């Protein structure tokens, strides 16, 4: 089971609560980030977003910009009620939290100390790894009865053909009688495999691919 620790970034850009808003702005712009964890020592005490920084920043064409940005401290604008995850939390939990809260990332905290950060980009990278989309291969979608044992029948056929599975997913259970099983296969030409599965009574859709960056051609 994948945990947050398997995907998080351990090198975190953070800032202290007594730093000026100007310094925080500089870090956000330099690193291209939208959220800065606020730490005292190694302890997470808050978080500040680019929106927080914009709210206290005067218009750029005013002479008071530099003075204001230097005068206001991060602790005055940071949020202290921070949503966090633990390194041992599941990737699913982190992804659901980011999705439901409409966040771009979450600080990772262990024993009160900042251990890392996990972002939506980290989750996309994990998705690419899980699907096998970063390597040569092809997708195949098989419509199966929504009953126990159907996946075993498909994997038996693939084993007989000596084809490796790089990734496997179940489609939404929107229908009572049938579901879709989507597999990433380590082959660039799934047509013969599709014929084998169709011969076994399955409804099959394939997407052929010679390399990850190539344009796909769908076959039904």
C-alpha positions, -999 to +999 in steps of 0.1 A: +000+000+000+014+034-010+019+058+019+024+096+019+061+090+027+064+073-007+054+104-026+061+134-005+090+159-010+113+160+019+131+192+009+105+218+020+106+255+014+095+270+047+097+303+065+098+316+101+069+334+117+089+366+122+100+369+086+086+398+067+059+394+040+084+407+014+107+377+021+077+353+019+067+369-014+103+365-027+103+328-018+070+322-035+081+339-067+116+324-068+104+288-062+071+291-080+051+279-050+017+290-037+019+279+000+047+283+026+047+262+058+057+284+087+080+267+112+097+275+145+127+252+147+113+221+131+078+226+145+050+235+121+031+265+135+011+277+105+009+282+068+008+312+045-006+313+010+001+336-020-035+348-015-027+358+021+004+377+008-016+395-019-043+406+006-017+426+026+003+438-003-004+473-016-006+479-054+027+476-071+027+512-083+025+527-048+056+539-029+046+521+003+049+487-012+085+480+000+078+495+035+045+475+039+060+442+028+089+446+052+068+458+082+041+431+082+053+398+097+043+364+085+028+355+120+002+383+115-013+368+084-006+330+086-033+304+092-027+284+123-055+258+118-034+238+093-047+206+076-019+181+076-012+145+069+012+119+085+039+101+065+021+068+072-013+080+059-023+065+026-019+082-007-057+078-011-063+098+021-040+126+010-055+127-025-091+128-012-082+156+013-065+177-014-095+172-037-122+179-011-105+209+003-094+222-031-058+225-019-026+224-040-007+205-013-005+194+023+023+197+049+034+163+062+038+163+100+052+136+123+054+142+161+046+179+156+076+184+133+074+192+096+086+161+077+078+171+042+050+183+018+029+164-007+014+183-036-010+176-064+020+173-087+034+145-065+000+127-068+000+130-106+035+115-106+023+086-086-006+081-109+017+080-139+038+054-121+008+033-112-007+033-146+026+026-163+020+056-186+057+065-185+067+034-204+059+018-237+026-001-237-011+000-245-044+003-228-071-024-230-106-020-216-126-052-210-163-052-201-170-079-176-200-092-156-201-075-122-195-106-102-167-123-083-139-141-103-141-121-135-107-105-131-091-139-127-105-151-160-088-121-178-055-125-161-055-162-169-058-153-206-030-128-204-008-153-185-013-178-213-002-152-238+028-143-216+018-106-215+028-085-184+003-061-168+018-027-160-013-013-143-049-022-136-080-002-127-117-008-122-141+015-139-169+031-118-196+007-106-224+027-123-242-003-137-255-033-118-246-060-142-214-050-159-181-032-151-151-021-170-116-034-162-088-012-176-054-027-180-020-012-191-002-040-210+035-042-217+029-045-255+026-019-282+002-040-303-027-054-282-048-065-312-041-102-310-047-101-272-080-084-279-090-111-303-082-137-277-103-120-251-131-115-276-130-151-285-135-159-248-167-138-248-155-104-236-162-070-251-129-053-256-116-018-265-079-012-271-057+018-275-025+012-294+007+030-286+043+026-297+057+050-271+043+072-242+046+104-262+030+090-294-005+098-304-029+070-296-051+053-322-083+037-308-096+004-320-130-010-312 
